[in-house]
């Protein structure tokens, strides 16, 4: 069995977002982070929220899959670099470029100076060819530096509820393959 830690981006993921749809499907096998700073992201707050959710998830099941979107990818990478937990996988979808012109200003105070480092677990970074927050070259570079497998899904914007993916069956299959190893 697998427990899932849902790590959305700024403001969480709305009810039409694939993360929310997956969480509903997974029921008690899923734990969503709950930082106090959803709208004005504070990295230490988000990292603490990931730690809390991980502790809950790891008590439920043997394997833990971190399912991150957007800014949540950076919080996840930072937490992994510090915590170095055993038995986790990281599914990172649409990380924004902290040096890019579209990087959210409200996240800049604590997220801006992060740099990618090799992740201590099996991971997959999924990106779109036309993400307004990160161009494909930078996405590929992030995957390489994180030592994550990179996977591009074509033109689906920021791979969020506005991308029209619904419960994103292809993403579920990518996650299943990652978790199954």
N, C-alpha and C positions, 0 to 999 in steps of 0.2 A: 504494500500500500504506500501511497504518497500523500504527504500533506503539502498544501500550497500556501505560500505567503504572497499575497497580492500587494504590489507596491506601485500605485498609480503615480501620475505626475501632479502638477499643480492643480489644486482644487479637487483632487480625487477623480475618479472616473464616473461619469453619469450612468444612469440605468441602461442606456443604449450602447455603452462602450463594451467591447468584447471582454475586458477584464471583469466587469460587473456581471455579464451574462455567464461567463465561466464560473465565477464565484458562486452564483446562484445554483448552477448545475452541480458543483462540487459539494455544496452544503457544508456540513461540519468538518470536512477535510480542508477547508480554506479558511485562512485568517487574513484579514485586511489590516494593513498598518493604520494607526490612528494618531498621526502627529497633531499637535496643537496648532501648527503653523501651515495649514494647507494652502492658504492664499498668499502668504508672505513667507516662502520656504526658508527654514533655518536648518542647515545641515545637521548640527548636533541633535536637534529635535527629531529629524527624520531618521537618523541613524539609531537613536534610542528607540524609536517606534519600530524599526525593523528588528532590533534585538528583542523587544518585547514580543512581537508577533512570532519570531523564530522560536523563542522559548516555548510558546504555546504550541506551535505546530510540531516541534520536535518531540514533545511529550505524547502527541497523538499517534504519530506514525514513525517508521524507521527512516524513510527518505523524505527530504524536504526540497521542493522546487520553488525557487524564488521567481516570481512572474512580474517583471518590472516593465513600466512604460514611461517614456519621455524622461523627465527629470528624475523619476524613480530609478532609472538605470544608473545615474551617477551616485545617488544615495546608496544603492545596492553595491556598486563597485567599491565605494568608500568603506561600507560596512564589512564587505568580504575581506578587504585588505587588512582591516583591523582585527576582525573576529576570527578569521580563518577556520570556519567550522568544518567538521567532517560530514560527509554524506549529503552534500547539497549540490544542486545544479542551478544554473542561472540562465533564465530566458529573458533576454534584454531586447526590448522592442522600441525602435525610434528614439534613440538617445539624441538630445539636442547638442549642438556644437557650442560649448561655452564661450568660444571666441567669435562666434558668428553674429551677424547683425540682428538676427531675430531672437537671440537668446533672451529669455524673459528677465527684464530688469529687476523685478521683485525677488528673483533668486540670486541676483548678482552678489549681494554682500557676502554670502557664505558658500556659494557653489562655484563662483567664477574662477577661482584659482585652482580648481581640481585638475589633475592630469591623469590620463589613463595609465594604468600599470597592469602587468599580468595578473589575471584573476587566479585564485587558488583552487578552482573547481572547473568541472566540465561546463562549458557555457556556449550559448548560441546568441548572436546578435542579429536581429532581423531589422531590415531597413527598407525604405521605399526610394524609388528613383527620383521622386519629386517632393520630398519632405521639405517644407519651408524652413524647418529648424536645423537641418543638416544636409549638406549636399552629399552625393554618393561617394565622392573621393574621401571626404572626411569620415563618413560612416565606415568605409572599408579600412581606413587607417585606425579608427577606434577598435574595430574587430581585431585587427592584426596586433595592436598594442595590448589589448586585453587578452590576447591569445584565445579568443573566442572564434568559433566557426562563424563566418559571415554568410548571410543569406538575404538576397534582394528579392522583393516580391513584385516588382514592376511599379506602376504609378498609382499609389494609394495614399498620397499625401502624408500626414503625420500618423497614419495607422491608428486612428481614433474613431470615435462614434461618427464623425463627419466623413469618414472614408467609405461608408456604406458596406462594411464587411459583415455586419450582423454578429453572429457568434463565431465567426471566422474559423470555419472548419479546417482550412489549410494550416492555420496557426496552431490549432489543437493537435494536428498530426505532427507538426514540427516539434512541439513540446513533448509529445509522447515519445518520439524517436530520441530526443535528448535525454529524457528521464530514463528510458529503457536502456540507453547506452549501447 
